[in-house]
Amino acid sequence: MTLEIILYPIIFLYGLVIGSFLNVCIYRIPKNEDLIKKRSHCMQCGYQLKWYDLVPLFSWCFLGGRCRKCKTKISIQYPFIELMNGLLYLLVFYVNGLNLISVLYCFMASALVVLSMIDFRTFEIPFGINLFLLALGLIRLGMDLTHWATYVIGLFLVSGILYLIIFLTKGKGMGGGDAKLMAACGLILGGPKILLAFVLGCILGSVIHLLRMWISKEQHVLAFGPYLAMGIFIAALWGDGLIRLYLQYLGL
């Protein structure tokens, strides 16, 4: 308990720092801009931010959500993503425990946040994000080689179905980025959990998008990535319990 009290604040702060970088990724990746070398700046006046302007969450609050120089409003997205990433890291370690798999899940959660925001805005999932998730999947496979078949099945199970849909509809029924996402995360989660993630993503996508269409007259075009990402995150943390409950309901 003492160790957890010490580590949880550190985990949260680390999540905030990574969340700040996620904002950079969300803004720059669709524009094909450099993520490292280009300095952060105000998008209105070009003011190059100092280190004290970049303290996650606190700088935005201290400046009242405005640029230090031109006083232009800074989107609430920035502190929101930072705070959400910190809370997601805490949730992962609280549910999954203090172990290396939790570290991997945290990186996965951050990647899912980035691709969700980008897909929501552009209807495209960046290939580089899926490649990063695939690398995490290979690491997960290496950590549990005894059960390698589960992860390999996860790699092809849902993605194979999605690629079949893409083939049959000539690319109109599903985006290739969604299929790649499920392949990469299938390698992280394994067969049963990635199937659960897909089912959850479909349910969440149907319910939430219908509500958005009803409330805000949202268009029929659906960015599926964010809902798949929700399903993947839920399956990663609570998948075993949900699958066990379902099997018990079936009497198996």
C-alpha positions in Angstrom: 0.0 0.0 0.0 2.9 2.4 0.8 4.5 1.7 -2.5 1.2 2.4 -4.3 0.7 5.7 -2.5 4.2 6.7 -3.7 3.8 5.5 -7.3 0.3 6.5 -8.2 1.0 10.3 -8.1 4.2 9.7 -10.2 2.1 7.6 -12.7 -0.5 10.4 -12.9 2.2 13.1 -13.5 3.9 10.9 -16.1 0.5 10.5 -17.8 0.1 14.3 -17.9 3.5 14.7 -19.5 2.8 12.1 -22.2 -0.7 13.7 -22.7 1.0 17.0 -23.6 3.0 15.1 -26.3 -0.3 13.5 -27.5 -1.7 16.9 -28.2 1.4 17.6 -30.4 0.7 14.3 -32.3 -3.0 15.0 -32.7 -2.3 18.4 -34.3 0.8 17.6 -36.3 0.4 14.1 -37.7 -2.5 15.0 -40.0 -0.4 17.9 -41.3 2.7 15.7 -41.8 4.7 18.0 -39.5 7.8 17.1 -37.5 6.9 15.9 -34.0 10.2 16.5 -32.3 12.3 19.3 -33.9 9.6 21.9 -34.5 9.0 24.0 -31.4 5.6 24.5 -29.9 4.0 27.8 -30.8 0.8 29.8 -30.7 -1.1 28.9 -33.9 -2.5 32.5 -34.0 0.5 34.8 -33.5 3.4 32.3 -33.8 4.7 33.0 -30.3 7.2 30.2 -29.4 6.2 28.8 -26.1 8.7 28.8 -23.2 9.1 25.9 -20.9 6.9 27.5 -18.3 4.1 27.7 -20.9 4.3 23.9 -21.4 3.7 22.6 -17.9 0.9 20.1 -18.5 -2.5 21.1 -17.3 -1.2 23.9 -15.0 0.1 26.3 -17.6 -3.3 26.3 -19.4 -5.1 27.0 -16.1 -2.6 29.7 -15.0 -2.9 31.5 -18.3 -6.7 31.3 -18.2 -6.8 29.2 -21.4 -5.2 32.0 -23.5 -1.9 32.7 -25.3 0.5 34.6 -23.1 1.3 37.1 -25.9 -1.8 37.6 -28.1 -4.4 36.4 -25.6 -6.1 34.2 -28.2 -8.1 31.4 -26.6 -6.4 28.0 -26.4 -8.6 25.0 -27.1 -9.7 23.2 -24.0 -8.7 20.1 -25.9 -5.1 20.5 -24.5 -5.8 20.2 -20.8 -8.6 17.7 -21.5 -6.2 15.3 -23.3 -3.5 15.8 -20.7 -5.9 15.1 -17.8 -7.6 12.2 -19.5 -4.3 10.5 -20.3 -3.2 10.9 -16.7 -6.4 9.4 -15.4 -6.2 6.6 -18.0 -2.8 5.7 -16.7 -4.0 5.6 -13.1 -7.0 3.4 -14.1 -4.8 1.0 -16.0 -2.4 0.5 -13.0 -5.3 0.4 -10.5 -7.2 -2.3 -12.4 -4.3 -4.3 -13.9 -1.7 -3.9 -11.1 1.8 -2.6 -11.0 3.4 -4.7 -13.7 5.0 -4.4 -17.1 1.8 -5.3 -18.9 0.2 -2.2 -17.4 3.0 -0.1 -18.8 2.3 -1.6 -22.3 -1.4 -1.0 -21.8 -0.7 2.7 -20.9 1.2 3.2 -24.2 -1.6 1.4 -26.0 -4.2 3.8 -24.4 -2.2 6.8 -25.4 -2.0 5.6 -29.0 -5.7 4.9 -29.0 -6.4 8.5 -27.8 -4.3 10.0 -30.6 -5.9 7.8 -33.4 -9.4 8.4 -32.0 -9.0 12.2 -32.1 -7.5 12.1 -35.6 -10.0 9.7 -37.0 -12.9 11.7 -35.5 -11.7 14.8 -37.3 -10.3 13.4 -40.6 -11.9 9.9 -40.9 -8.5 8.5 -41.3 -6.3 6.4 -38.9 -2.6 7.2 -39.4 -0.6 4.2 -40.4 2.2 5.2 -38.0 -0.1 4.8 -35.0 -1.1 1.3 -36.1 2.6 0.5 -36.7 3.3 1.6 -33.1 0.5 -0.6 -31.8 1.9 -3.5 -33.8 5.2 -3.0 -32.1 3.5 -3.1 -28.8 1.8 -6.3 -29.9 5.1 -7.9 -30.8 6.4 -7.0 -27.3 3.3 -8.5 -25.7 3.9 -11.7 -27.8 7.5 -11.8 -26.6 6.4 -11.5 -23.0 4.1 -14.6 -23.2 5.5 -16.9 -25.9 3.9 -19.9 -24.2 0.5 -18.7 -25.4 1.7 -17.4 -28.8 -1.2 -19.0 -30.6 -3.7 -16.8 -28.8 -2.0 -13.6 -29.9 -1.5 -14.8 -33.5 -5.2 -15.7 -33.7 -5.9 -12.2 -32.3 -3.8 -10.8 -35.1 -6.0 -12.3 -37.8 -9.4 -13.0 -36.2 -11.2 -9.6 -36.4 -8.9 -8.0 -39.0 -9.6 -10.9 -41.3 -13.4 -10.3 -41.1 -12.9 -6.6 -41.7 -10.6 -7.2 -44.7 -13.3 -9.5 -46.1 -15.8 -6.7 -45.7 -13.4 -4.3 -47.5 -13.0 -6.7 -50.3 -16.7 -7.5 -50.8 -17.7 -3.8 -50.6 -14.7 -2.6 -52.7 -13.6 -0.4 -49.8 -16.9 1.3 -49.2 -18.0 -0.8 -46.1 -15.0 -0.3 -43.9 -11.7 1.6 -43.8 -8.4 -0.1 -44.1 -7.1 1.7 -41.0 -9.8 0.0 -38.9 -8.7 -3.4 -40.0 -5.1 -2.6 -39.3 -6.0 -1.3 -35.9 -7.8 -4.5 -35.0 -4.9 -6.6 -36.3 -2.3 -4.7 -34.2 -4.4 -4.7 -31.1 -5.4 -8.3 -31.6 -1.7 -9.1 -31.3 -1.7 -7.2 -28.0 -5.0 -8.7 -26.5 -5.2 -12.1 -28.1 -8.2 -13.8 -29.9 -11.0 -13.8 -27.3 -10.4 -10.2 -26.1 -10.1 -8.7 -29.5 -13.4 -10.3 -30.5 -15.0 -8.9 -27.4 -13.4 -5.5 -28.2 -15.0 -5.6 -31.7 -18.4 -6.4 -30.4 -18.2 -3.7 -27.8 -17.0 -1.2 -30.4 -19.9 -2.0 -32.6 -22.4 -1.6 -29.8 -20.9 1.7 -28.6 -20.6 3.0 -32.1 -24.2 2.2 -32.9 -25.7 3.7 -29.7 -23.5 6.8 -29.4 -23.6 7.7 -33.1 -27.4 7.3 -33.2 -27.6 9.6 -30.2 -25.3 12.1 -31.9 -27.4 12.0 -35.1 -30.5 12.6 -33.1 -29.2 15.3 -30.8 -26.8 17.3 -33.0 -28.0 16.2 -36.5 -24.7 14.5 -37.0 -24.1 13.1 -40.5 -24.4 9.4 -41.3 -20.7 9.0 -42.0 -19.2 7.2 -39.0 -15.6 7.4 -37.7 -15.4 3.9 -36.4 -11.9 4.2 -34.9 -12.9 6.0 -31.6 -15.5 3.3 -30.8 -13.2 0.5 -31.6 -10.6 2.2 -29.4 -13.2 2.2 -26.5 -13.9 -1.4 -27.0 -10.2 -2.3 -27.1 -9.5 -0.4 -23.8 -12.5 -2.0 -22.0 -11.5 -5.5 -23.2 -7.9 -5.0 -22.1 -8.8 -4.2 -18.5 -12.0 -6.1 -18.0 -12.1 -8.6 -20.9 -11.4 -11.7 -18.9 -14.2 -11.0 -16.4 -16.7 -10.1 -19.1 -15.9 -13.2 -21.1 -16.2 -15.3 -18.0 -19.6 -13.8 -17.1 -20.8 -14.4 -20.7 -19.7 -18.1 -20.6 -21.4 -18.5 -17.2 -24.6 -17.1 -18.7 -24.4 -19.6 -21.5 -23.9 -22.3 -18.9 -20.4 -23.2 -20.3 
